[in-house]
Amino acid sequence: MYDTIIIGAGMSGLAAGIRLAMYDQRVCVLEKHTTIGGLNSFYRLRRRDYDVGLHALTNITPKGTRKGPLARLLRQLRFSWDDFQISPQIGSQVVFPGARLAFDNDPALLLEEVAREFPAQADGYRRLVGDIVDYDDLTEEHQRLSAREVVAGYLTEPKLVEMLFCPLMFYGSAREHDMDWGQFCIMFRSIFLEGLGRPHAGVRLILKNLVRKFRGMGGELKLRAGVSRILTDGGRVTGVELESGEVLEGKRVLSSAGWVETMRLCDDGQPVEVAGSPTRSAGRLSFCESISTLDVDPKRLDYDRTITFFNDQDEFEWTVPTVPCDLRSGVICSPNNFAYDEGLGEGVMRVTVLANYDYWAQLNERDYQLEKLRWYDRIVDSAVRFTPDYRGRVIDTDMFTPTTIVRFTGHDNGAVYGAPEKQLDGATHLENLFVCGTDQGFVGIVGSITSGIGMANMHCLREG
């Protein structure tokens, strides 16, 4: 009998496992794949290492800072800053027609940029930032507010509004066209006020540290252990049945599989989706990403931006595209362009765009591979409008699609940020079944780890 069974060995599940193992709980983390990490994982192809998901860590405050999500998670999991070897970004930018905003890990730069590009908006921007600093990120009231309506009370220049929403949506909005005000505040603070960074070794170092600590505290990690059913009796979870047929008993279950996906596993007949109820609807927003390995560091091509968020029209459209990939906007990330003590060796350019899951999912294997080749070229063609043309320096490529995301995460529709409506308290209709991770409310690596810690503290440590 386990104290807590955790479904999914992503960031949130592993963080929750560590937190519970610290208090001598018998904890088992179940992962259906042969690798850990979920969306934020890694793989090796043609003798090269590739990260999946991770562009950058958000919430990167300087070493020694005692406030903020990163400082809290380090304390809660008993890691030091040096365990993650985080280097800050060199500098990023948002590029729209006729306007460009640079930003780095000093919020003063973005303020200067807003004042330069949109002088009449500077005071409103200062007031917006001041109120975001004071927000409470877990109030239901903030989750129900439209971020676009709230921001309109501070800023009157439509292009500036779109330029601020673009990075926040690409890095954390499950809702089309708009964001919840609470989620807007979380993402604004994590990207623009705290900043971006990355370990030199990428996501591997983070996962390695999490797994080592979890196992070192006696936690059990089972790979190739997909859950086929969550077993229930009288409104309570009694355990899980694995795809192998093995049954594991537990006092409680914490699932990072996603809300709809978790409800589908329950054997009590609870409807997975209820018509007209957004809390039962899976997300629809997914991505394609091209990955280009270069024979040169991008800085030698006069490109030193860590991340470029681009949009080729004044209005930014955040919705499922009607075409396989939406090339009007995207995110260009170079893992080389962080302030490392040493270089990465080969150059890397990653370009992420919105994609249509239904299109990619209906292709047979032959057509799927051909479309990946075609759309890799189109995605890179779109990106080099905003960077030096690196196509002549490419020595290897890969690409992932919404179906890749389904394979790594199990999320319906390849929804990177899960369901539009979040379950902030992690509770379900079963008194000892809880959710953590994307559908609880936090996204990104720091957000996912914070979610796992928070749900473990709130629900799994109260009874010991």
C-alpha positions in Angstrom: 0.0 0.0 0.0 1.4 3.3 -1.1 0.7 6.6 0.7 0.5 8.4 -2.7 0.6 7.1 -6.3 1.6 9.8 -8.8 0.7 9.4 -12.5 3.3 10.9 -14.8 7.0 11.4 -14.4 7.0 15.0 -15.7 8.3 17.9 -13.8 5.2 18.3 -11.6 5.0 14.6 -10.7 8.6 14.3 -9.8 8.6 17.4 -7.7 5.5 16.2 -5.8 7.2 12.9 -5.3 10.3 14.5 -3.8 8.2 16.7 -1.5 6.2 13.7 -0.2 9.3 11.4 0.1 10.9 14.1 2.3 8.1 13.4 4.9 8.6 9.6 4.7 5.7 8.8 2.6 5.8 5.7 0.5 5.5 7.2 -3.0 5.4 5.6 -6.4 5.7 7.7 -9.6 4.3 5.9 -12.7 5.4 6.7 -16.2 4.0 5.0 -19.3 7.0 5.8 -21.4 10.6 4.6 -21.3 11.8 8.1 -20.6 10.8 10.8 -18.0 10.0 14.4 -18.4 6.7 14.5 -20.4 6.7 17.5 -22.7 10.0 18.7 -21.2 12.1 15.7 -22.1 15.0 14.9 -24.4 16.1 12.4 -27.0 19.1 11.4 -29.0 19.1 11.3 -32.8 22.0 10.8 -35.1 24.5 11.2 -32.2 23.0 14.6 -31.3 21.0 15.5 -28.2 17.7 17.3 -28.5 15.5 18.9 -25.9 11.8 18.6 -26.2 9.8 21.5 -24.9 12.4 23.6 -23.1 13.3 26.9 -24.7 14.1 28.6 -21.4 13.3 28.5 -17.8 11.1 31.4 -16.6 11.2 33.2 -13.3 15.0 33.5 -13.3 15.9 35.8 -10.5 19.6 36.3 -9.5 21.4 33.9 -7.3 20.7 34.6 -3.6 17.2 36.0 -4.2 14.9 34.8 -1.5 11.5 35.7 -3.1 9.8 34.4 -6.1 8.8 30.9 -7.5 12.4 29.8 -8.2 13.6 30.6 -4.7 10.6 28.9 -3.2 11.0 25.7 -5.2 14.7 25.5 -4.4 13.9 25.7 -0.7 10.9 23.3 -0.8 12.9 20.6 -2.7 16.2 21.4 -0.9 18.2 22.2 -4.0 20.8 24.9 -4.3 21.0 27.4 -7.1 24.2 25.8 -8.3 22.4 22.4 -8.7 20.7 23.7 -11.8 23.6 25.8 -13.3 21.3 28.4 -14.8 22.7 31.0 -17.1 20.6 34.1 -17.9 19.5 35.0 -21.4 21.6 37.4 -23.4 18.5 39.3 -24.6 15.2 38.7 -26.4 12.8 40.7 -28.5 9.3 41.0 -29.8 9.0 42.0 -33.4 5.9 43.3 -35.1 5.5 45.3 -38.3 7.2 48.7 -37.7 7.9 48.0 -34.0 10.4 46.1 -31.9 10.6 45.7 -28.1 13.8 44.3 -26.6 13.9 42.8 -23.2 16.2 40.9 -20.9 16.2 40.0 -17.2 16.3 43.6 -16.1 12.7 44.9 -16.3 14.0 48.5 -16.8 15.0 47.6 -20.4 11.4 46.8 -21.4 10.1 49.9 -19.8 12.7 51.9 -21.8 11.7 50.1 -25.0 8.0 50.8 -24.4 8.7 54.5 -23.8 10.8 54.6 -27.0 8.3 52.9 -29.3 5.1 54.1 -27.7 5.9 57.2 -25.6 2.2 58.0 -24.8 1.9 54.6 -23.2 4.8 54.7 -20.8 2.7 55.9 -17.8 0.0 53.3 -18.4 2.7 50.6 -18.7 4.2 51.6 -15.4 0.8 51.4 -13.7 0.2 48.0 -15.2 3.5 46.7 -14.0 2.9 48.1 -10.5 -0.5 46.3 -10.2 0.9 43.0 -11.6 3.6 43.0 -8.9 0.9 43.0 -6.3 -1.4 40.4 -7.7 -2.5 37.2 -6.0 -1.9 34.4 -8.4 -4.3 31.9 -7.0 -7.6 33.8 -6.7 -10.6 32.5 -8.6 -11.6 36.1 -9.2 -8.5 36.8 -11.2 -8.9 33.6 -13.2 -12.4 34.7 -14.3 -11.4 38.1 -15.6 -10.5 38.7 -19.3 -6.9 39.9 -19.5 -7.6 41.9 -22.6 -10.4 43.8 -20.8 -8.2 44.5 -17.8 -5.1 45.6 -19.9 -7.3 47.9 -21.9 -7.8 49.9 -18.7 -4.0 50.7 -18.8 -2.9 50.7 -22.4 -4.7 52.3 -25.4 -2.3 51.5 -28.2 -3.5 48.2 -29.8 -0.1 47.2 -31.2 1.6 47.5 -27.8 -1.1 45.3 -26.3 -0.6 42.7 -29.0 3.2 42.8 -28.6 2.8 42.1 -24.8 0.3 39.3 -25.3 2.3 37.5 -27.9 5.2 36.1 -25.7 2.8 35.4 -22.8 0.4 33.4 -25.0 3.1 31.5 -26.8 4.6 30.5 -23.4 1.5 29.9 -21.4 -2.0 30.4 -22.7 -4.4 27.4 -23.2 -7.3 29.8 -24.0 -7.8 31.1 -27.6 -7.8 34.8 -28.3 -7.5 35.9 -24.7 -6.0 34.9 -21.3 -7.3 34.8 -17.8 -6.1 37.9 -15.9 -4.5 35.6 -13.3 -2.6 33.7 -15.9 -1.6 36.9 -17.7 -0.1 38.2 -14.4 1.8 34.9 -13.8 3.3 34.9 -17.3 4.1 38.6 -17.4 5.9 38.4 -14.1 7.8 35.2 -15.0 9.0 36.4 -18.4 9.2 40.2 -18.2 9.8 41.0 -14.5 11.9 38.0 -13.5 13.4 36.7 -16.7 14.7 33.7 -18.7 17.6 31.3 -18.3 18.8 27.9 -19.2 21.2 25.2 -17.8 24.1 24.6 -20.2 23.1 20.9 -20.3 19.5 21.8 -21.0 16.5 19.9 -19.6 18.6 16.8 -18.9 20.3 18.4 -15.9 17.0 19.3 -14.3 15.5 15.9 -14.8 18.6 14.2 -13.6 18.6 16.2 -10.3 14.9 15.5 -9.7 15.1 11.8 -10.3 18.3 11.4 -8.2 16.8 13.3 -5.3 13.5 11.4 -5.5 15.2 8.0 -5.6 17.7 9.0 -2.9 14.8 9.6 -0.6 13.3 6.2 -1.2 10.8 7.1 -3.9 9.9 4.5 -6.5 9.9 5.3 -10.2 8.3 2.8 -12.5 8.8 3.3 -16.3 6.7 1.4 -18.9 4.0 1.6 -16.3 1.0 3.2 -18.0 -2.2 3.4 -16.0 -5.3 1.8 -17.6 -7.7 2.6 -14.8 -8.0 4.6 -11.6 -9.9 2.2 -9.3 -12.7 3.7 -7.2 -15.1 2.6 -4.5 -17.7 4.7 -2.8 -16.4 8.1 -3.9 -12.8 7.3 -3.1 -9.8 6.1 -5.1 -8.4 2.7 -3.9 -5.5 2.5 -6.4 -4.7 2.0 -10.0 -4.6 -0.8 -12.5 -1.6 -0.7 -14.9 -1.7 -1.6 -18.6 0.1 -4.8 -17.6 -2.8 -5.8 -15.4 -1.0 -5.2 -12.2 -2.9 -3.4 -9.4 -1.3 -1.0 -7.1 -3.1 0.2 -3.9 -2.8 3.7 -2.6 -4.3 6.0 0.0 -4.5 8.8 -2.6 -3.6 9.4 -6.3 -2.1 12.6 -7.7 -2.3 12.8 -11.5 -0.3 15.0 -13.9 -2.0 13.4 -16.9 -4.4 16.3 -17.5 -7.9 16.9 -16.3 -9.9 15.2 -19.1 -7.3 12.5 -19.4 -7.5 11.7 -15.7 -11.3 11.7 -15.6 -11.2 9.2 -18.5 -9.1 6.8 -16.4 -11.6 6.8 -13.5 -13.8 3.7 -13.4 -16.7 5.3 -11.6 -18.7 6.3 -14.7 -18.1 10.1 -14.2 -18.6 11.8 -17.6 -15.3 12.9 -19.1 -16.8 15.9 -20.9 -20.1 17.7 -20.2 -21.7 19.7 -23.0 -21.4 23.4 -22.2 -19.0 22.9 -19.4 -15.6 24.3 -20.2 -14.0 22.6 -17.2 -14.6 19.3 -19.0 -13.2 20.4 -22.4 -9.7 19.5 -23.6 -7.4 22.2 -24.9 -6.9 22.7 -28.7 -3.7 24.7 -29.0 -0.7 22.8 -30.3 2.6 23.5 -32.0 5.0 22.4 -34.7 8.7 23.1 -34.2 11.6 22.9 -36.6 15.1 22.2 -35.1 18.1 23.2 -37.1 21.7 22.2 -36.2 24.2 24.6 -37.7 28.0 24.3 -38.3 28.4 27.7 -36.7 27.3 29.5 -33.5 24.5 31.9 -34.5 26.4 34.8 -33.0 29.0 34.4 -35.8 26.1 35.1 -38.1 25.4 38.4 -36.2 22.4 36.9 -34.4 22.7 37.1 -30.6 19.0 37.2 -29.6 18.0 34.4 -27.2 14.4 34.4 -28.3 12.6 36.3 -31.0 8.8 36.4 -30.8 7.5 37.5 -34.2 4.2 38.4 -35.8 3.9 39.7 -39.4 0.8 41.8 -38.9 -0.4 44.3 -36.4 -3.0 42.0 -34.8 -1.8 38.8 -33.1 -4.1 35.8 -33.6 -3.9 33.1 -31.0 -6.2 30.4 -32.2 -6.1 27.0 -33.9 -5.0 27.6 -37.5 -7.1 26.3 -40.4 -3.9 25.4 -42.2 -1.3 22.8 -41.0 0.9 25.5 -39.5 0.4 29.2 -39.0 3.4 30.9 -40.4 2.3 34.5 -39.5 3.7 34.3 -36.0 6.2 32.2 -34.0 9.0 31.9 -31.6 12.7 31.6 -32.6 15.0 30.3 -29.9 18.7 29.8 -30.0 19.9 27.7 -27.1 23.4 29.1 -27.9 22.4 32.7 -26.9 22.5 32.4 -23.1 25.3 33.8 -21.0 27.2 30.5 -20.6 30.8 30.3 -19.4 31.5 28.1 -22.4 29.8 27.6 -25.8 27.6 24.7 -26.9 29.7 23.8 -29.8 27.3 23.4 -32.8 24.7 26.1 -33.3 21.0 25.4 -32.8 18.0 27.4 -34.1 14.5 26.3 -33.0 11.3 27.8 -34.5 7.9 27.1 -33.0 4.5 27.9 -34.7 0.9 27.2 -34.0 -0.3 24.0 -35.7 -3.6 22.1 -36.5 -3.6 18.8 -34.7 -6.5 17.3 -36.8 -4.5 17.8 -39.9 -1.3 16.1 -38.6 -3.2 13.3 -36.9 -5.1 12.1 -40.1 -1.9 11.6 -42.1 -0.6 8.1 -42.9 3.1 7.5 -42.0 4.4 8.1 -45.5 2.5 11.4 -46.0 3.3 12.4 -42.4 7.1 12.2 -43.1 6.7 14.1 -46.4 4.7 16.8 -44.8 7.3 17.2 -42.0 9.9 17.9 -44.7 7.7 20.4 -46.5 6.7 22.2 -43.4 10.2 22.3 -42.0 11.2 24.3 -45.0 8.2 26.6 -44.8 8.7 27.2 -41.0 12.3 28.1 -41.5 11.5 30.3 -44.5 9.1 32.2 -42.3 11.7 32.6 -39.5 14.5 34.0 -41.6 12.4 37.1 -42.2 13.4 38.0 -38.6 16.9 36.5 -38.3 20.0 36.3 -40.5 19.5 33.6 -43.2 21.0 30.5 -41.6 19.7 28.0 -44.1 23.1 27.6 -45.8 24.7 26.6 -42.5 22.3 23.8 -41.5 23.9 20.3 -41.1 21.1 18.4 -39.5 17.4 18.9 -38.8 14.5 17.5 -36.9 10.9 18.5 -36.4 8.1 17.7 -34.0 4.3 18.1 -34.6 1.2 17.9 -32.5 1.2 14.1 -32.8 4.7 14.1 -31.2 3.3 16.0 -28.3 0.5 13.5 -27.9 3.1 10.7 -27.8 5.2 12.4 -25.1 2.4 13.8 -23.0 -0.8 11.9 -23.7 -2.7 15.3 -23.9 -5.7 15.2 -26.1 -5.2 17.3 -29.3 -1.5 17.7 -28.5 -2.6 20.6 -26.2 0.7 21.9 -24.9 -0.9 24.0 -22.2 -3.8 21.7 -21.4 -7.4 22.7 -20.8 -8.6 26.3 -21.1 -10.2 26.2 -17.6 -7.8 25.3 -14.8 -8.5 23.5 -11.5 -6.6 25.8 -9.2 -7.2 23.7 -6.0 -6.3 20.5 -7.8 -9.5 18.8 -6.3 -11.7 16.4 -8.2 -15.1 14.7 -7.6 -13.2 12.0 -5.7 -12.1 12.9 -2.2 -8.6 11.4 -2.6 -7.8 12.0 -6.3 -6.1 15.3 -7.2 -4.5 16.8 -10.3 -1.2 18.7 -10.6 0.7 20.2 -13.5 -0.7 22.0 -16.6 -4.4 21.6 -15.8 -4.0 22.6 -12.2 -2.9 26.0 -13.4 0.8 26.5 -13.8 2.8 26.0 -17.0 6.5 25.9 -17.9 9.2 24.1 -16.0 9.2 26.3 -12.9 5.4 26.4 -12.9 5.1 22.7 -13.2 7.5 22.0 -10.4 5.7 24.6 -8.3 2.4 22.9 -9.1 3.7 19.5 -7.9 5.0 21.0 -4.7 1.8 23.0 -4.0 -0.6 20.1 -4.6 1.6 17.8 -2.5 1.6 20.3 0.4 -2.1 21.0 0.1 -3.6 17.6 -0.4 -1.1 14.8 0.3 0.7 15.9 3.5 -2.3 16.8 5.6 -3.0 13.2 6.7 0.7 12.1 6.5 
